[in-house]
Each structure stands twice: as structure tokens, then as C-alpha cells.
Amino acid sequence: MSTLRFPDIDIPSTDGAPFNAAAVRGKTLIVYFYPKDNTPGCTTEAQEFRDLHDEFVRAGGVVLGVSRDSLASHEKFKAKHALPFALLSDADERLCTHFGVIKDKKLYGKPVRGIERSTFVFDGSGQLLREWRCVKAPGHAQEVLDFVLDSVRTSAH
């Protein structure tokens, strides 16, 4: 099992106060990193997590989206798509660096540095249960939910 944990730092959040993982101890934490607000893949991913949000909550989960966009951009994105979960603004790349999701990529044939779409699930004590890297957006939220539900069933026995 990996020793990667969600760091105990305050991250600007659309919830109005900085997010700190200590506030959600005891819950399953689902953190998905995405490249940019209002782009096609990121919108699809956010909408799928939105549509499954109630099921994540029933399973004891807290969903968070993370990108390098500003809080103002996040607020507009969240409102436009009625996202029921917080978006964290990692403009200084502290979380992105911690999780190793900043990668050199190509955009229209040009090299760019950006976030590799990735998701991490932590148990109630903050221990990493599973990670997905280089994710394709369509269907990913369902795959994560299936894992969370399976983890809940397994830990109940």
C-alpha cells in the first residue's frame, strides 16, 4: 500500500473557507485532478461526478475537484454546471506537485506543462486506497464510485 497521503495544508476552496483534510477525517475522500475549467473533457468529468454525487455521499464519500484555475474561475464553473462539491484552487501547484500530476504534454502539437487527469481515493484515516492516472473522462466517475462502493462493502465485513 502506498504511503501517499493528502497533505495537512489549507487549500483555497469554493466552499468559502480553505479546505483542510483534517475536516473530513472519518470519510472517504475522492480527489480528482483535472486540467482546466470549462474544457470539454473536464466538463464531462465534472458533470459525471455531479450526477453520481448523492451516491458518493451515501457511501460516506467527499468529492473534491482540483485544478490550477483561480477561485473566480472555479466559482463560475461550479455555478454553470451546478456542481454540488467543492473545487480547490491549486494555483501555486502545492497539491499538484505533492501528487505528481504536473506533466509535460502536447497541446495542438506544442509542448505544454499541465495537469494529467488523475484521481485519488483515501480512506477515513487519510490512507491512499487507490489512484488512477492518465484518466479518460467519460465513465471515470462511475469507475471510481464502483471502487468506493466495493471498498465500503469490503470494510463492512
TORVOMAR-862819 format. One line per 5 residues: number of its first residue (from 1); their letters; for each residue x, y, z of N, C-alpha, C. Coordinates in nm, 3 decimals. Example, Ala and Ser with C-alpha at 12.3 -4.5 7.8 and 13.67 -1.06 7.14 Angstrom:
1 = as = 1.319/-0.569/0.780/1.230/-0.450/0.780/1.320/-0.330/0.780 ~ 1.285/-0.225/0.708/1.367/-0.106/0.714/1.290/0.003/0.787
END
This chain:
1 = mstlr = 0.085/-0.119/0.000/0.000/0.000/0.000/0.089/0.125/0.000 ~ 0.048/0.225/-0.073/0.125/0.348/-0.087/0.124/0.429/0.043 ~ 0.230/0.506/0.062/0.236/0.594/0.179/0.188/0.735/0.145 ~ 0.144/0.756/0.020/0.094/0.886/-0.021/-0.029/0.922/0.060 ~ -0.028/1.041/0.119/-0.141/1.089/0.198/-0.179/1.228/0.148
6 = fpdid = -0.300/1.269/0.177/-0.340/1.405/0.145/-0.271/1.495/0.246 ~ -0.197/1.597/0.200/-0.121/1.679/0.294/-0.211/1.764/0.384 ~ -0.162/1.791/0.503/-0.236/1.870/0.600/-0.206/2.018/0.577 ~ -0.258/2.070/0.466/-0.240/2.211/0.431/-0.375/2.270/0.393 ~ -0.386/2.401/0.406/-0.509/2.470/0.366/-0.501/2.504/0.218
11 = ipstd = -0.606/2.469/0.144/-0.614/2.493/0.000/-0.738/2.578/-0.026 ~ -0.725/2.687/-0.102/-0.842/2.769/-0.134/-0.954/2.685/-0.198 ~ -1.076/2.706/-0.149/-1.190/2.623/-0.188/-1.312/2.708/-0.220 ~ -1.395/2.657/-0.310/-1.521/2.725/-0.343/-1.621/2.717/-0.228 ~ -1.591/2.643/-0.123/-1.682/2.634/-0.009/-1.676/2.758/0.080
16 = gapfn = -1.592/2.855/0.048/-1.587/2.980/0.124/-1.475/2.985/0.225 ~ -1.428/2.872/0.267/-1.314/2.866/0.360/-1.213/2.769/0.302 ~ -1.086/2.785/0.335/-0.987/2.691/0.284/-1.020/2.547/0.326 ~ -0.992/2.453/0.236/-1.012/2.311/0.266/-0.890/2.258/0.337 ~ -0.914/2.177/0.440/-0.808/2.104/0.507/-0.858/1.962/0.529
21 = aaavr = -0.777/1.863/0.495/-0.818/1.723/0.503/-0.861/1.681/0.644 ~ -0.809/1.749/0.746/-0.846/1.715/0.883/-0.997/1.729/0.904 ~ -1.061/1.816/0.827/-1.205/1.840/0.841/-1.289/1.723/0.791 ~ -1.231/1.634/0.713/-1.309/1.522/0.658/-1.258/1.386/0.705 ~ -1.175/1.385/0.810/-1.128/1.257/0.864/-1.250/1.173/0.900
26 = gktli = -1.240/1.044/0.874/-1.352/0.954/0.900/-1.438/0.931/0.777 ~ -1.417/1.010/0.673/-1.491/0.993/0.549/-1.396/0.949/0.438 ~ -1.451/0.885/0.337/-1.373/0.850/0.218/-1.355/0.977/0.137 ~ -1.232/1.010/0.102/-1.203/1.132/0.028/-1.169/1.096/-0.116 ~ -1.245/1.153/-0.208/-1.224/1.130/-0.351/-1.175/1.262/-0.410
31 = vyfyp = -1.050/1.264/-0.456/-0.990/1.386/-0.509/-0.955/1.364/-0.654 ~ -1.019/1.443/-0.741/-0.985/1.429/-0.882/-0.919/1.557/-0.933 ~ -0.808/1.540/-1.001/-0.732/1.650/-1.059/-0.769/1.658/-1.208 ~ -0.792/1.780/-1.253/-0.828/1.799/-1.394/-0.756/1.922/-1.449 ~ -0.733/1.925/-1.581/-0.651/2.032/-1.638/-0.709/2.173/-1.630
36 = kdntp = -0.837/2.193/-1.669/-0.885/2.330/-1.681/-1.037/2.337/-1.681 ~ -1.090/2.436/-1.608/-1.234/2.461/-1.607/-1.284/2.487/-1.749 ~ -1.407/2.443/-1.775/-1.479/2.473/-1.899/-1.414/2.421/-2.027 ~ -1.335/2.315/-2.015/-1.286/2.248/-2.135/-1.369/2.119/-2.150 ~ -1.376/2.064/-2.270/-1.470/1.951/-2.292/-1.452/1.832/-2.198
41 = gctte = -1.331/1.779/-2.187/-1.310/1.662/-2.101/-1.334/1.692/-1.955 ~ -1.290/1.810/-1.912/-1.306/1.847/-1.771/-1.452/1.871/-1.736 ~ -1.528/1.925/-1.832/-1.671/1.945/-1.810/-1.742/1.811/-1.801 ~ -1.710/1.719/-1.890/-1.769/1.585/-1.886/-1.741/1.519/-1.752 ~ -1.615/1.525/-1.707/-1.578/1.461/-1.581/-1.654/1.523/-1.464
46 = aqefr = -1.659/1.656/-1.459/-1.729/1.725/-1.350/-1.878/1.689/-1.349 ~ -1.939/1.685/-1.467/-2.082/1.651/-1.475/-2.107/1.508/-1.430 ~ -2.017/1.417/-1.462/-2.035/1.278/-1.419/-2.020/1.264/-1.267 ~ -1.922/1.334/-1.209/-1.910/1.333/-1.062/-2.033/1.399/-1.000 ~ -2.084/1.505/-1.062/-2.207/1.572/-1.014/-2.324/1.475/-1.015
51 = dlhde = -2.341/1.404/-1.127/-2.456/1.316/-1.142/-2.453/1.198/-1.045 ~ -2.335/1.159/-1.001/-2.320/1.046/-0.907/-2.296/1.092/-0.764 ~ -2.298/1.223/-0.742/-2.258/1.279/-0.612/-2.338/1.221/-0.496 ~ -2.470/1.212/-0.510/-2.552/1.158/-0.400/-2.508/1.017/-0.362 ~ -2.470/0.937/-0.459/-2.425/0.800/-0.430/-2.290/0.801/-0.357
56 = fvrag = -2.200/0.892/-0.397/-2.073/0.905/-0.324/-2.100/0.943/-0.178 ~ -2.191/1.038/-0.157/-2.222/1.083/-0.021/-2.284/0.969/0.060 ~ -2.377/0.894/0.001/-2.438/0.780/0.072/-2.334/0.677/0.112 ~ -2.226/0.667/0.035/-2.118/0.572/0.066/-2.017/0.633/0.164 ~ -2.046/0.751/0.217/-1.956/0.815/0.313/-1.844/0.893/0.249
61 = gvvlg = -1.862/0.931/0.123/-1.755/0.998/0.049/-1.769/1.148/0.041 ~ -1.655/1.213/0.023/-1.646/1.356/-0.004/-1.570/1.370/-0.135 ~ -1.632/1.434/-0.235/-1.570/1.454/-0.365/-1.512/1.594/-0.372 ~ -1.390/1.604/-0.425/-1.325/1.734/-0.447/-1.264/1.734/-0.587 ~ -1.281/1.844/-0.658/-1.213/1.863/-0.785/-1.099/1.961/-0.765
66 = vsrds = -0.986/1.939/-0.831/-0.868/2.024/-0.814/-0.810/2.060/-0.950 ~ -0.786/2.189/-0.971/-0.708/2.233/-1.087/-0.632/2.359/-1.047 ~ -0.554/2.412/-1.140/-0.476/2.532/-1.113/-0.555/2.659/-1.140 ~ -0.681/2.646/-1.180/-0.764/2.764/-1.207/-0.787/2.845/-1.080 ~ -0.818/2.972/-1.099/-0.845/3.062/-0.986/-0.978/3.026/-0.920
71 = lashe = -0.998/3.076/-0.798/-1.127/3.054/-0.731/-1.239/3.117/-0.810 ~ -1.215/3.234/-0.870/-1.319/3.300/-0.951/-1.361/3.210/-1.068 ~ -1.265/3.151/-1.136/-1.294/3.059/-1.246/-1.372/2.938/-1.194 ~ -1.326/2.884/-1.082/-1.394/2.768/-1.021/-1.539/2.802/-0.985 ~ -1.561/2.920/-0.928/-1.696/2.959/-0.887/-1.789/2.963/-1.008
76 = kfkak = -1.742/3.017/-1.119/-1.824/3.024/-1.242/-1.850/2.883/-1.296 ~ -1.746/2.800/-1.299/-1.758/2.662/-1.349/-1.856/2.584/-1.262 ~ -1.844/2.599/-1.131/-1.930/2.527/-1.037/-2.076/2.571/-1.055 ~ -2.098/2.702/-1.068/-2.234/2.752/-1.085/-2.294/2.710/-1.219 ~ -2.217/2.721/-1.325/-2.264/2.688/-1.460/-2.310/2.544/-1.470
81 = halpf = -2.243/2.453/-1.398/-2.274/2.310/-1.408/-2.339/2.254/-1.282 ~ -2.379/2.343/-1.190/-2.448/2.302/-1.066/-2.372/2.191/-0.993 ~ -2.242/2.213/-0.973/-2.161/2.111/-0.906/-2.187/2.118/-0.755 ~ -2.223/2.005/-0.693/-2.256/2.003/-0.550/-2.135/1.982/-0.459 ~ -2.016/1.979/-0.515/-1.895/1.955/-0.436/-1.798/2.072/-0.455
86 = allsd = -1.702/2.080/-0.365/-1.605/2.190/-0.369/-1.501/2.168/-0.478 ~ -1.456/2.279/-0.535/-1.342/2.280/-0.625/-1.229/2.352/-0.554 ~ -1.111/2.294/-0.556/-0.995/2.354/-0.490/-0.907/2.421/-0.593 ~ -0.861/2.540/-0.559/-0.774/2.617/-0.648/-0.629/2.594/-0.606 ~ -0.555/2.525/-0.690/-0.416/2.494/-0.660/-0.323/2.575/-0.752
91 = aderl = -0.343/2.707/-0.750/-0.268/2.797/-0.838/-0.118/2.789/-0.814 ~ -0.077/2.762/-0.690/0.066/2.753/-0.659/0.121/2.610/-0.676 ~ 0.032/2.519/-0.719/0.070/2.380/-0.752/0.121/2.298/-0.634 ~ 0.086/2.336/-0.512/0.130/2.256/-0.396/0.072/2.115/-0.400 ~ -0.058/2.104/-0.424/-0.120/1.971/-0.431/-0.074/1.895/-0.555
96 = cthfg = -0.072/1.965/-0.668/-0.031/1.901/-0.794/0.109/1.843/-0.782 ~ 0.199/1.917/-0.719/0.336/1.870/-0.701/0.340/1.752/-0.604 ~ 0.267/1.763/-0.494/0.262/1.656/-0.394/0.218/1.524/-0.457 ~ 0.118/1.532/-0.545/0.063/1.412/-0.606/0.129/1.376/-0.739 ~ 0.222/1.457/-0.784/0.295/1.427/-0.907/0.209/1.425/-1.031
101 = vikdk = 0.114/1.519/-1.040/0.022/1.519/-1.154/0.057/1.625/-1.260 ~ 0.159/1.706/-1.236/0.203/1.802/-1.338/0.294/1.729/-1.436 ~ 0.259/1.735/-1.562/0.333/1.662/-1.665/0.359/1.751/-1.785 ~ 0.461/1.716/-1.861/0.483/1.779/-1.991/0.393/1.707/-2.090 ~ 0.308/1.785/-2.157/0.212/1.727/-2.251/0.220/1.803/-2.382
106 = klygk = 0.146/1.756/-2.479/0.137/1.826/-2.607/-0.006/1.875/-2.626 ~ -0.019/2.000/-2.668/-0.148/2.059/-2.697/-0.140/2.117/-2.837 ~ -0.215/2.058/-2.927/-0.209/2.100/-3.069/-0.066/2.097/-3.121 ~ 0.008/1.994/-3.079/0.144/1.973/-3.127/0.251/2.054/-3.055 ~ 0.209/2.141/-2.963/0.306/2.224/-2.890/0.325/2.170/-2.749
111 = pvrgi = 0.449/2.173/-2.699/0.472/2.126/-2.562/0.413/2.224/-2.460 ~ 0.341/2.169/-2.362/0.286/2.248/-2.252/0.304/2.170/-2.123 ~ 0.304/2.241/-2.013/0.310/2.180/-1.881/0.171/2.190/-1.822 ~ 0.114/2.076/-1.784/-0.022/2.081/-1.732/-0.053/1.962/-1.644 ~ -0.175/1.961/-1.595/-0.222/1.855/-1.506/-0.261/1.732/-1.588
116 = erstf = -0.208/1.618/-1.547/-0.251/1.490/-1.603/-0.375/1.447/-1.524 ~ -0.486/1.428/-1.593/-0.612/1.391/-1.526/-0.588/1.268/-1.439 ~ -0.611/1.282/-1.310/-0.580/1.177/-1.212/-0.681/1.182/-1.098 ~ -0.706/1.068/-1.036/-0.798/1.060/-0.923/-0.735/0.976/-0.813 ~ -0.759/1.019/-0.688/-0.706/0.950/-0.571/-0.820/0.930/-0.471
121 = vfdgs = -0.827/0.810/-0.412/-0.927/0.780/-0.310/-0.854/0.745/-0.181 ~ -0.895/0.814/-0.073/-0.834/0.793/0.060/-0.940/0.742/0.156 ~ -0.899/0.656/0.248/-0.992/0.608/0.350/-1.008/0.714/0.459 ~ -1.089/0.683/0.559/-1.120/0.778/0.665/-1.001/0.821/0.749 ~ -0.892/0.745/0.745/-0.773/0.783/0.821/-0.672/0.858/0.733
126 = gqllr = -0.709/0.878/0.606/-0.620/0.951/0.516/-0.525/0.864/0.437 ~ -0.540/0.733/0.448/-0.453/0.639/0.376/-0.501/0.623/0.232 ~ -0.409/0.628/0.137/-0.445/0.610/-0.003/-0.494/0.468/-0.027 ~ -0.612/0.456/-0.087/-0.668/0.325/-0.121/-0.644/0.291/-0.268 ~ -0.652/0.393/-0.355/-0.640/0.367/-0.499/-0.609/0.496/-0.570
131 = ewrcv = -0.535/0.486/-0.680/-0.512/0.601/-0.766/-0.529/0.562/-0.910 ~ -0.576/0.656/-0.989/-0.588/0.641/-1.134/-0.510/0.756/-1.195 ~ -0.429/0.728/-1.293/-0.353/0.832/-1.362/-0.381/0.824/-1.512 ~ -0.362/0.937/-1.578/-0.383/0.944/-1.723/-0.525/0.897/-1.758 ~ -0.621/0.951/-1.685/-0.761/0.911/-1.693/-0.827/0.968/-1.819
136 = kapgh = -0.915/0.890/-1.877/-1.007/0.937/-1.981/-1.138/0.972/-1.909 ~ -1.189/1.091/-1.933/-1.303/1.141/-1.857/-1.431/1.058/-1.866 ~ -1.478/1.025/-1.987/-1.608/0.955/-1.994/-1.609/0.822/-1.918 ~ -1.704/0.809/-1.826/-1.718/0.685/-1.750/-1.628/0.672/-1.628 ~ -1.535/0.765/-1.610/-1.439/0.752/-1.499/-1.507/0.765/-1.363
141 = aqevl = -1.598/0.861/-1.348/-1.664/0.880/-1.217/-1.736/0.753/-1.173 ~ -1.798/0.682/-1.268/-1.866/0.556/-1.234/-1.765/0.452/-1.188 ~ -1.650/0.446/-1.253/-1.545/0.352/-1.213/-1.499/0.381/-1.070 ~ -1.484/0.509/-1.038/-1.443/0.548/-0.902/-1.552/0.511/-0.802 ~ -1.678/0.541/-0.836/-1.789/0.507/-0.746/-1.794/0.356/-0.723
146 = dfvld = -1.779/0.277/-0.827/-1.780/0.131/-0.811/-1.671/0.087/-0.713 ~ -1.552/0.147/-0.724/-1.444/0.114/-0.632/-1.480/0.153/-0.489 ~ -1.534/0.274/-0.471/-1.571/0.321/-0.336/-1.678/0.230/-0.276 ~ -1.780/0.196/-0.354/-1.885/0.108/-0.303/-1.830/-0.030/-0.267 ~ -1.740/-0.082/-0.349/-1.678/-0.211/-0.320/-1.593/-0.202/-0.193
151 = svrts = -1.522/-0.092/-0.175/-1.440/-0.072/-0.055/-1.525/-0.066/0.070 ~ -1.641/0.001/0.059/-1.733/0.011/0.173/-1.786/-0.127/0.209 ~ -1.826/-0.204/0.107/-1.878/-0.340/0.133/-1.770/-0.427/0.195 ~ -1.648/-0.417/0.143/-1.538/-0.500/0.193/-1.504/-0.465/0.337 ~ -1.502/-0.336/0.371/-1.464/-0.295/0.506/-1.577/-0.324/0.607
156 = ah = -1.701/-0.342/0.557/-1.813/-0.371/0.647/-1.812/-0.516/0.693 ~ -1.735/-0.600/0.625/-1.731/-0.742/0.662/-1.611/-0.776/0.745
END
